Amino acid sequence: MDEQKRPEDLTGMETGAAKEYIIQHIAALKETERQRAAAEAEQAKWASRASLARSKGREDLAARAEAEAAGRRALAERLGAEMEALKASIETMRRQLPALAARERAVDADLLLEKLAQEAGYDSSQDAERERQFKEL
């Protein structure tokens, strides 16, 4: 089964790129919050219009206004669910940041030994010769 990478999985990313990715999700969350607030305001406006139409005896207009209000309410609910999903993803990604930073700080012991040997002027080919001589004894 071919498993797709989840959007909140930061595996393989550098810390800086991961932080930028999280910032993009936070911006999407803020935009979604703005859209939800606008949808709620529109829903309230259409509900008020429905009430006004009903008070004037215009049931036809009240029904249409209620339909509009219901549409805006459904949109606000969908955006609310999207906001919750974004919040959960952002939290999941934030929890991964320390591990990413730790991986970047990890030391490759073999590479470090090789660099130290080079700096000290150590020739590893001498090891093979010494090993050969030792076995001859």
Secondary structure, DSSP 4 states (H G I P E B T S, - for coil): --PPPPTT--TT--HHHHHHHHHHHHHHHHHHHHHHHHHHHHHHHHHHHHHHHHHTT-HHHHHHHHHHHHHHHHHHHHHHHHHHHHHHHHHHHHHHHHHHHHHHH---HHHHHHHHHHHHT--THHHHHHHHHHHH-
